[in-house]
């Protein structure tokens, strides 16, 4: 059973940025406001007044212009991190490779207001995560103790989107009903993940849209496991590892994850929500074809009850 680490102040964080040639001559405050647009210029001015901003080791001046090679530093004071679940079950541990069943609600790496309340911090020097899962995505996560294993596993994850005998990743998801899905007929999805403007964060990854924006190719396949009155229980195999790929692909199909606060139907993105907000059900269920120390391994993390099939075959519940 998961226990919870209560909300607590962290030790603060130091953010650094090296000024590029293209940023030469900009006001440093203008540069900060454009690079980290989730904070308003007024907020950056307040941080300047509070003595939190530095350039090349000295306190930043309000009228100071950027020069190529300058190091900008923001010494962010301690802030309150929300409570998180801090226990997980171990699926596999051979002294180097550690595979865990991550609980929903625990961030993997620092970001989105979390530094100390992350899996990376809680593991400390025991092991380091090889890849990410969304904060509210539960399930299988690969960690490794040695640098060589981290490099090998990371490379396998980068190339797993090809067909054949390589690594495969399957998820369980509960999504709005999709009439296109039929039993035994996987539905391939190839839709780019694109940047969208976002009023709180500056931008977020989202479904394809007509605006000019950076895009990443992304490929998934959906299989119907069980049709319920309120939703489809799906197996989702990802053939690429793009940010929030499953959430984005399902939203693009107009069948978003049930309870997803950010990625809505018809490719819409909620302006008040962020990628770290929860409410949806998504579980990293199976990993197969993991090569480690001369052997090929596979792992399964049983999903929560709501993501388990209620029958032995796909059925329409009455």
HELIX and SHEET records of a PDB file:
HELIX    1   1 UNK A   21  UNK A   23  5                                   3    
HELIX    2   2 UNK A   28  UNK A   35  1                                   8    
HELIX    3   3 UNK A   41  UNK A   49  1                                   9    
HELIX    4   4 UNK A  119  UNK A  123  1                                   5    
HELIX    5   5 UNK A  147  UNK A  159  1                                  13    
HELIX    6   6 UNK A  245  UNK A  252  1                                   8    
HELIX    7   7 UNK A  265  UNK A  267  5                                   3    
HELIX    8   8 UNK A  305  UNK A  307  5                                   3    
SHEET    1   A 2 UNK A   4  UNK A   5  0                                        
SHEET    2   A 2 UNK A  84  UNK A  85 -1                                        
SHEET    1   B 2 UNK A   8  UNK A   9  0                                        
SHEET    2   B 2 UNK A  80  UNK A  81 -1                                        
SHEET    1   C 4 UNK A  13  UNK A  18  0                                        
SHEET    2   C 4 UNK A  71  UNK A  76 -1                                        
SHEET    3   C 4 UNK A  53  UNK A  55 -1                                        
SHEET    4   C 4 UNK A  58  UNK A  59 -1                                        
SHEET    1   D 4 UNK A  89  UNK A  93  0                                        
SHEET    2   D 4 UNK A  97  UNK A 102 -1                                        
SHEET    3   D 4 UNK A 137  UNK A 144 -1                                        
SHEET    4   D 4 UNK A 128  UNK A 129 -1                                        
SHEET    1   E 8 UNK A  89  UNK A  93  0                                        
SHEET    2   E 8 UNK A  97  UNK A 102 -1                                        
SHEET    3   E 8 UNK A 137  UNK A 144 -1                                        
SHEET    4   E 8 UNK A 282  UNK A 292  1                                        
SHEET    5   E 8 UNK A 168  UNK A 175 -1                                        
SHEET    6   E 8 UNK A 232  UNK A 238 -1                                        
SHEET    7   E 8 UNK A 219  UNK A 227 -1                                        
SHEET    8   E 8 UNK A 187  UNK A 190 -1                                        
SHEET    1   F 5 UNK A  89  UNK A  93  0                                        
SHEET    2   F 5 UNK A  97  UNK A 102 -1                                        
SHEET    3   F 5 UNK A 137  UNK A 144 -1                                        
SHEET    4   F 5 UNK A 282  UNK A 292  1                                        
SHEET    5   F 5 UNK A 295  UNK A 300 -1                                        
SHEET    1   G 3 UNK A 202  UNK A 206  0                                        
SHEET    2   G 3 UNK A 193  UNK A 198 -1                                        
SHEET    3   G 3 UNK A 215  UNK A 216 -1                                        
END                                                                             
